[in-house]
Amino acid sequence: MPNRGVLQAGEKVQFTDRKGKRITDQLTVGGTTQTEHGLIMHDQIIGQTEGIVVTTVRAKREAQINQQHPERDEGKPWKSARAIGGWEYAVMRPRLADYVLSMPRGAQIMYPKDIAQVIQLGDIRRGMRVLESGAGSGAMSLNLLDAVGCEGSLTTIEMRPEFAKVALGNATVYFGERPGWWDLRIGDFDSVARELPEHAFDRIVLDMLDPWNRLEQAYRVIAPGGVLVAYVTTTTQLSRMAESLRQTGVWTEPDIQETLERSWKAQGLAVRPDHQMIGHTGFLVVTRAMAEGCHALHKRDRATKDTTTDVDELSVQQRAAQLEDLELRDISDRKLRKVLRDLDAQVANISSAQSGQQSGAGTSADDASSELK
């Protein structure tokens, strides 16, 4: 994919105006990009370098009339009469994050903030062999392909052929050709993974509804010490994935992350966070594969701490006994006595302070009465 030199036909470019509004489009010979401020002529850009400023062509504002509901603009004749154009846009090649957010997609994509964490926490580097479940629209695949480079390889297993077609199209447009280091396979994860050689992958990325059901094949094809990253969106998925990893005994204690993103405004002395932010999108569960025959080391639960029994499944007697155990476990008699002594002292301080205030108020009243006499 060309990423330097002059801009060429077929490349995606990003137009940004003075208000920060961005438009991403593909350059074509004789082509145009429609904006709300006029047309951008592609022939003025092809052959130029990044960083130039283009001005929209002046034209009538017919394009501003609501095409789907023109009756809504019948009382607004100025929309078609007022000329538009003369608006400036800076021209740059889009970053990968910009391309991902603007590319055609069917399935919901993973946000750039989560993709960046997958690359970093998964330690995915150039030359590595990576296995991915679920291509979706190709957001994660594009970043993995870029991270491993042509020296490495990416194998993606996608169940739905139409999603695979969308992902492949987005990758082809981004790289300028079909990436030769991408093996995109159609089918369910377990069936396709059984055909893959053992310990053939350095890293695995699972983005699916039930990653805990794919751990057996994942462990078979990952190399010892390899990193597995699972992306899940709900707390129930997170719990099942973490417990399944522990129960197998062949994956290290899972590291669980969530990333929140907030942008800021900085204009002179007006420096503040934006009113909106990207909050919860998903959880990342990161773990590593143990060598065959070696059991993973996990933190031991306290013997008195029950974190697995559902209270709704207990009888009334069992529930009462568990509640009694919890009360005894939460605070010892010694600690309870100390807490009560501290509270008694604090209450006494309040009473003393209130008495002093009342006494002082009485003295002041007596002094004032004496002065009046």
LUMFI-933929 format. One line per 10 residues: number of its first residue (from 1); their letters; for each residue x, y, z of C-alpha. Coordinates in Angstrom, 3 decimals. Layout:
residues N
NUM> A> X,Y,Z; ...
//
This chain:
residues 373
1> MPNRGVLQAG> 0.000,0.000,0.000; 1.512,3.345,-0.998; 1.930,5.478,2.103; 4.265,8.179,0.844; 4.876,10.268,-2.247; 2.220,11.862,-4.414; -1.446,10.945,-4.114; -2.632,8.523,-6.762; -5.965,7.489,-8.220; -7.469,4.613,-6.251
11> EKVQFTDRKG> -6.145,5.823,-2.909; -8.354,6.779,0.000; -7.871,10.338,1.220; -9.305,12.317,4.107; -10.654,15.853,3.740; -10.761,17.940,6.949; -12.237,21.437,7.162; -11.476,24.201,9.675; -14.221,22.901,11.995; -12.605,19.474,12.188
21> KRITDQLTVG> -15.276,17.746,10.104; -13.791,14.837,8.165; -14.797,13.187,4.893; -13.014,10.084,3.602; -13.269,9.216,-0.089; -11.438,7.323,-2.816; -9.702,9.341,-5.508; -10.781,8.629,-9.087; -9.841,10.282,-12.350; -12.518,12.858,-13.135
31> GTTQTEHGLI> -14.253,12.099,-9.836; -15.747,14.451,-7.280; -16.582,14.392,-3.576; -19.869,15.968,-2.542; -19.709,18.117,0.589; -22.219,20.447,2.178; -20.059,23.325,0.940; -19.669,22.322,-2.692; -17.724,19.803,-4.755; -14.104,18.717,-4.347
41> MHDQIIGQTE> -12.535,17.910,-7.709; -10.272,14.851,-7.551; -8.201,15.896,-10.556; -6.927,18.851,-8.493; -5.561,16.388,-5.918; -4.178,13.462,-7.931; -0.444,13.950,-8.366; -0.194,16.333,-5.393; 1.353,15.594,-2.007; -0.409,15.251,1.321
51> GIVVTTVRAK> -0.941,18.434,3.318; -2.321,20.557,0.496; -5.484,22.638,0.842; -8.233,22.387,-1.777; -11.203,24.691,-2.258; -14.649,23.439,-3.151; -16.109,24.414,-6.512; -18.811,27.048,-6.406; -22.229,25.760,-7.399; -25.923,26.127,-6.711
61> REAQINQQHP> -27.205,24.650,-3.503; -29.634,22.180,-5.098; -27.775,19.395,-3.364; -28.783,20.848,-0.010; -32.468,20.109,-0.609; -33.636,17.043,1.289; -33.603,14.368,-1.415; -35.778,11.911,0.499; -38.331,14.438,1.749; -38.177,17.507,-0.569
71> ERDEGKPWKS> -41.508,18.761,0.758; -39.747,19.697,3.995; -37.736,22.353,2.129; -40.588,23.821,0.061; -40.745,26.853,2.339; -36.990,27.408,2.166; -36.302,28.750,-1.339; -32.883,30.077,-0.298; -31.588,26.503,-0.108; -31.604,26.152,-3.869
81> ARAIGGWEYA> -30.872,29.816,-4.650; -27.870,30.537,-2.480; -24.519,29.630,-4.013; -22.088,27.403,-2.159; -18.395,26.776,-2.581; -15.106,28.367,-1.671; -14.763,26.155,1.407; -11.280,24.887,2.216; -10.297,21.338,3.109; -6.899,19.934,4.094
91> VMRPRLADYV> -5.998,16.727,2.271; -4.251,13.850,4.050; -4.003,10.101,3.770; -6.229,8.629,6.496; -4.638,6.916,9.458; -5.553,3.282,9.923; -7.898,4.287,12.760; -9.595,6.826,10.463; -9.909,4.256,7.691; -11.470,1.683,10.019
101> LSMPRGAQIM> -14.116,4.116,11.241; -15.013,5.273,7.729; -14.856,1.996,5.767; -18.021,0.212,4.557; -19.151,-2.304,7.141; -21.971,-4.687,7.916; -21.012,-6.161,11.275; -20.244,-3.921,14.257; -16.535,-3.129,14.333; -14.180,-3.125,17.283
111> YPKDIAQVIQ> -13.283,0.414,18.350; -9.727,1.666,17.730; -9.154,2.031,21.485; -9.795,-1.704,21.958; -7.847,-2.687,18.851; -4.818,-0.782,20.135; -5.021,-2.652,23.441; -5.270,-6.003,21.650; -2.068,-5.235,19.740; -0.246,-3.980,22.838
121> LGDIRRGMRV> -1.443,-6.455,25.488; -1.321,-9.335,23.017; 2.282,-8.389,22.173; 1.540,-8.767,18.459; 4.623,-7.799,16.479; 6.112,-7.981,13.016; 6.857,-11.473,11.761; 4.468,-13.272,14.106; 1.924,-15.940,13.186; -1.532,-14.915,14.378
131> LESGAGSGAM> -4.851,-16.761,14.380; -8.051,-14.713,14.471; -11.647,-15.800,14.920; -14.265,-13.689,13.188; -13.354,-11.228,10.439; -16.529,-9.170,10.716; -15.981,-6.090,8.573; -12.202,-6.397,8.850; -11.353,-3.746,11.463; -9.298,-6.068,13.660
141> SLNLLDAVGC> -7.950,-7.988,10.657; -6.530,-4.824,9.060; -4.662,-3.925,12.229; -3.340,-7.459,12.681; -2.180,-7.553,9.060; -0.436,-4.231,9.551; 1.155,-5.352,12.846; 2.609,-8.659,11.620; 3.557,-7.318,8.184; 4.355,-9.416,5.148
151> EGSLTTIEMR> 7.103,-11.138,7.167; 4.407,-12.707,9.364; 1.042,-14.293,8.665; -2.581,-13.923,9.703; -5.093,-16.754,9.530; -8.704,-15.629,9.990; -11.653,-17.970,10.447; -15.018,-16.431,9.531; -18.321,-18.321,9.601; -20.292,-16.090,7.210
161> PEFAKVALGN> -19.076,-15.810,3.598; -20.665,-12.368,3.161; -18.720,-10.983,6.120; -15.527,-12.482,4.738; -16.209,-10.744,1.425; -16.681,-7.370,3.152; -13.482,-7.801,5.173; -11.498,-8.843,2.115; -12.781,-5.865,0.134; -11.828,-3.409,2.876
171> ATVYFGERPG> -8.360,-4.948,3.163; -7.832,-4.828,-0.593; -8.781,-1.148,-0.768; -6.562,-0.265,2.199; -3.446,-2.143,1.069; -3.992,-1.513,-2.645; -4.079,-5.269,-3.314; -5.140,-8.459,-1.577; -2.643,-9.052,1.258; -0.625,-12.129,0.367
181> WWDLRIGDFD> 0.121,-12.898,4.021; -3.595,-13.274,4.889; -5.198,-16.730,4.915; -8.956,-16.077,5.137; -10.954,-19.268,5.707; -14.711,-19.866,5.807; -16.262,-22.139,8.436; -16.757,-22.561,12.169; -13.722,-22.151,14.392; -13.404,-25.709,15.714
191> SVARELPEHA> -13.803,-27.382,12.313; -11.248,-25.169,10.597; -8.847,-25.190,13.557; -8.722,-29.001,13.503; -7.119,-28.743,10.057; -4.362,-26.457,11.328; -1.032,-27.857,12.582; -0.302,-28.059,16.300; 1.495,-25.167,17.998; 1.613,-23.238,14.733
201> FDRIVLDMLD> 0.583,-19.820,16.072; 2.275,-17.306,18.337; -0.879,-15.349,19.135; -4.657,-15.942,19.029; -7.385,-13.289,19.002; -10.944,-14.432,19.729; -13.818,-12.047,18.995; -16.944,-14.187,19.283; -19.978,-14.863,21.470; -18.614,-17.960,23.225
211> PWNRLEQAYR> -14.804,-17.949,23.268; -14.795,-20.319,26.294; -16.055,-23.086,23.991; -13.030,-22.706,21.699; -10.266,-23.117,24.256; -9.509,-26.756,23.448; -8.639,-26.137,19.804; -7.009,-22.809,20.669; -4.634,-24.558,23.061; -3.820,-27.241,20.480
221> VIAPGGVLVA> -2.718,-24.772,17.803; -0.973,-22.149,19.961; 2.707,-22.412,20.800; 3.727,-22.770,24.494; 3.940,-19.300,25.979; 1.706,-17.892,23.262; -0.728,-15.123,24.131; -4.501,-15.438,23.737; -6.681,-12.301,23.763; -10.470,-12.624,23.938
231> YVTTTTQLSR> -12.800,-9.684,23.344; -16.195,-9.943,25.073; -18.820,-7.291,25.660; -20.898,-8.417,28.657; -20.074,-9.283,32.256; -21.662,-12.727,31.915; -19.363,-13.529,28.992; -16.443,-12.183,30.974; -17.223,-14.388,33.978; -17.644,-17.557,31.923
241> MAESLRQTGV> -14.438,-16.927,29.988; -12.365,-16.282,33.121; -13.698,-19.343,34.954; -13.241,-21.593,31.908; -9.615,-20.511,31.576; -8.986,-21.389,35.216; -10.762,-24.745,35.023; -8.717,-25.991,32.066; -5.497,-25.615,34.025; -3.438,-24.902,30.901
251> WTEPDIQETL> -3.880,-21.114,30.719; -2.326,-18.571,33.057; -4.441,-16.437,35.381; -6.445,-14.135,33.066; -5.671,-10.436,33.020; -8.872,-8.441,32.438; -8.875,-4.923,31.015; -11.433,-2.281,30.040; -10.515,0.927,28.243; -12.440,4.207,28.450
261> ERSWKAQGLA> -11.664,7.038,26.043; -12.250,10.764,26.552; -11.063,13.587,24.329; -10.289,17.141,25.494; -10.775,20.663,24.228; -7.811,23.022,24.506; -8.349,26.561,23.257; -6.411,29.255,25.048; -7.260,29.061,28.730; -10.426,27.075,28.023
271> VRPDHQMIGH> -9.092,23.583,28.656; -11.728,21.001,29.523; -12.835,17.471,28.639; -15.429,16.926,25.935; -18.972,16.461,27.128; -19.132,13.064,25.437; -16.762,10.121,25.733; -16.473,6.542,24.499; -17.283,4.521,27.589; -17.746,0.781,27.827
281> TGFLVVTRAM> -17.402,-1.110,24.568; -15.953,-4.411,25.728; -13.577,-6.343,27.967; -10.218,-7.820,26.986; -9.244,-11.103,28.614; -5.527,-11.834,28.201; -3.868,-15.144,29.072; -0.882,-17.296,28.031; -0.561,-20.959,27.170; 1.344,-23.282,29.509
291> AEGCHALHKR> 3.660,-25.992,28.195; 2.132,-29.450,27.824; 2.141,-31.361,31.091; 2.508,-28.231,33.223; -0.396,-26.947,35.298; -1.039,-23.223,35.498; -0.444,-21.423,38.780; -3.504,-19.630,40.109; -4.161,-17.632,43.214; -5.831,-19.788,45.837
301> DRATKDTTTD> -9.179,-18.699,47.218; -9.548,-18.358,50.971; -10.981,-21.520,52.435; -13.861,-19.608,54.017; -14.645,-17.562,50.927; -17.414,-19.022,48.763; -17.559,-17.240,45.387; -19.310,-19.929,43.371; -22.484,-20.947,45.184; -25.649,-19.252,43.959
311> VDELSVQQRA> -27.595,-18.041,46.986; -30.894,-18.709,45.180; -30.111,-22.435,45.077; -29.724,-22.730,48.862; -32.398,-23.810,51.283; -33.640,-21.417,53.959; -31.456,-23.121,56.580; -28.365,-23.082,54.327; -28.933,-19.443,53.483; -29.233,-18.514,57.159
321> AQLEDLELRD> -26.046,-20.447,57.961; -24.183,-18.757,55.105; -25.385,-15.338,56.234; -24.137,-16.081,59.748; -20.773,-17.178,58.358; -20.544,-14.018,56.279; -21.248,-11.835,59.314; -18.579,-13.588,61.356; -16.151,-13.510,58.463; -16.666,-9.866,57.621
331> ISDRKLRKVL> -15.654,-8.505,61.068; -14.093,-10.163,64.134; -15.179,-9.459,67.707; -11.895,-7.725,68.401; -12.243,-5.467,65.386; -15.884,-4.778,66.275; -14.896,-3.638,69.789; -12.271,-1.312,68.320; -14.772,0.159,65.862; -17.250,0.787,68.688
341> RDLDAQVANI> -14.559,2.458,70.856; -13.611,4.742,67.978; -17.225,5.659,67.308; -17.902,6.276,71.029; -14.922,8.644,71.140; -16.087,10.508,68.010; -19.646,10.822,69.363; -18.253,12.112,72.682; -16.196,14.712,70.790; -19.340,15.920,69.026
351> SSAQSGQQSG> -21.245,16.156,72.320; -18.361,18.036,73.931; -18.154,20.458,71.034; -21.904,21.108,71.150; -21.784,21.706,74.922; -18.940,24.186,74.452; -20.874,26.059,71.787; -23.960,26.288,73.999; -21.858,27.460,76.973; -20.136,30.070,74.836
361> AGTSADDASS> -23.479,31.279,73.512; -24.783,31.632,77.090; -21.721,33.640,78.186; -22.037,35.935,75.196; -25.689,36.549,76.051; -24.788,37.406,79.664; -22.043,39.805,78.528; -24.418,41.549,76.161; -27.016,41.899,78.935; -24.433,43.452,81.258
371> ELK> -23.397,45.983,78.634; -27.000,47.020,78.101; -27.427,47.639,81.817
//
